[in-house]
Amino acid sequence: MGDMADFFLEHVEDMEEARFEYRSGSMSDFEAYELGIIDEMGFYIGPKYGKDRSRVCRCCNKGGLLWGKVGDKFRLFENGVIHRCPANPLANT
């Protein structure tokens, strides 16, 4: 590829890595604002993957849940707290 195409791809990869760092919590809001990942109000500017970023519980089919990290595990969250699935009480531990 040409030099400019290589430069562009490198820039895209760097920005995707920075977005990942912000979403995983290893980047401050100030750094994210300086890179253009969030706006001055703290809203995420990056691309949305799909129409809706919310998820559905596989046991009770409840929608509108979001993934969050607790310790070293990912859990579904509902209104800011861990989703307590009525269909699978073993998953609530």
N, C-alpha and C positions, 0 to 999 in steps of 0.2 A: 504494500500500500504506500501511498504517498505520505510525506512527512506530516502534512496537515491532517490527514485522516487518522494517522497514528496519534497525533496530539489530541484530537477530538475524542477518540475512544479512551485515551488515558484519562482525560478530564471527566468523561461520563462515569468511568469506573471509580474514580476518586469521589465523585459526588454520591454515587450509590453506596459506597462504603461509609461516607459521612452520614447519610440518611439512616443506614443501619445502626451506626453507633448512637445516633440520637434516639431512635426507636427503642434500642436496647437499654437506654438509660446511662450510657457511659460518656455522654457529652452534655455540657451545661447548656442552658437556654441562651446564654450570651453567645457562646460559640455557634450554636445553631442559627441564631439571628444574623450573626456576621457572615455566615456561609449562605444565607438565603433559604434555609430549610424551614424556618418559621417566620411569621411576620411580627410586627411590633406588638400585637395583641397576644401572641403565643400560639396562633393557629398554624397548623401544619400546611405547608405549601406544596409539598411533593405530590407525585402522581398517586391517584387512587387505583388500586388494583381490583378491578371489577366494580359493579354498581354499589355494593354494600359491603362494608368491611366487617359487619357483625357476623357472628357465627351461631350455629344451632347446636343444642345439646343432642348428642346421639342417642341418649336414653329416653328423655321426655319430650324431645322435639321442640323445646322452648327456644324461640329466636331472640335476636337482639343482644346476644351475649358477646363479650369481648375477651380476648386472651390477655392474661397478665402473668407475670412471673412471681412465684412465691418460693423463696429459697433458690433451689436449683431445678424446680419443676414449673411447668406452665399449667395454669388452671383457667377455667372459664369464670368470668366475673359478670355479675348482674348488679347494676346500679352502684358500682364501686366496691361491692363485697363479693366474696367467693360464692358462686352459684351452688346452692344446695339442691341437688336433684331428688325429687320425690320418687322417681321411678327406680333409682339405683342408690339405696342408702349406704352401700359399701364404698361408693365413690366419694362420700362426704367426709371421710376420715382423713 
